[in-house]
Amino acid sequence: ETPLVEHQSDMSDMAGRRIVQLEEAVINRIAAGEVVVRPANALKELIENSLDAKSQRINVMVKSGGLKMLRIEDDGHGIRAEDLPIL
């Protein structure tokens, strides 16, 4: 799987936001476990993503303090159809 990130400086405009593919060097650092120092940092980022997607409900599931599993489910807006090819 290829990690993705949403990027735009003006977070208030949902219509203009695009999902862009991370650089290969960043993908490799994530795969090697070099980016997320603490699961709490990852959890914070994932919850912020859910809030940015205008979620009304956010469900968090954690195993072993987030070291074995960290799953976020929300009811926010999903990926646009035109962004699916980069997955």
N, C-alpha and C positions, 0 to 999 in steps of 0.2 A: 504494500500500500504506500502511496505517496502522501506525506503530510501536507496539509494545506493551511493557509492562513488568509484571513480577510484583511484587507488593507485599504485605508483611506484616512486622510487627516481629519476630515469633518465627519464625526461619528453620528451627527444628527440626521444626515441625509441617507436613508436606507436605499433609495432608488439608485444612487450613484455608486454604491459599494460593489466591489468586485472581489472574487476569490482568485488569488494568484498562487502559482506553484512556488514552493520554496526552492532556493538554490541547492544544488546537489551537495555542496559542502555542509550546509545546515542539515539536510536530510541525513547525511552520514553521521554527523555529530549526535543527532537525536537517536539514530539507530544504535549508536555506541553507548548511549546513556550519558553523554557528556553535557547535555543541555539542562535537563531537569535535575537540579540539585536536591530539591525536596518535593515530595508529592504535593505538599500544600501550595507550592508555587504553581504547579500544573493545575491543581483544582481551582485556584483563583482565576487563572487564565480561561479555563473552560467555563466557569460560571459567568465571567465577563462576556464571553462569546454568546452564551445563552441570553443574557440580558440585552446585549446588542441586537440579538435576533428577535427582540420584543416578546420573549417567553413569559407566559403567565404562570407556568408550572415547571419546576426544575427538580428532577429526582437524581440524587447522588448515591452511588453504590461504591463501596470501598472494601478491599480485602487486604489484610496485613498492612494497615496504615497507608494504603495506596501504593505499596511496593509491588504487589502481585496484580492488583486490578484497581482501576479508577475509571468508573463509567458515569457519564452524565447523559441523562435523557431529558429532553425539554419539548415544549410545544411551540417553539419559535419558528420563524420563517426558515425554510431550507435553502438548499442550493438551487440556483437558477438552471434551467434546462441547458442553456448555452455553455454553462461551466462544467457540465458532466464529462466532456471529453478529457479533461485534465486529471480526472480521477483515475 
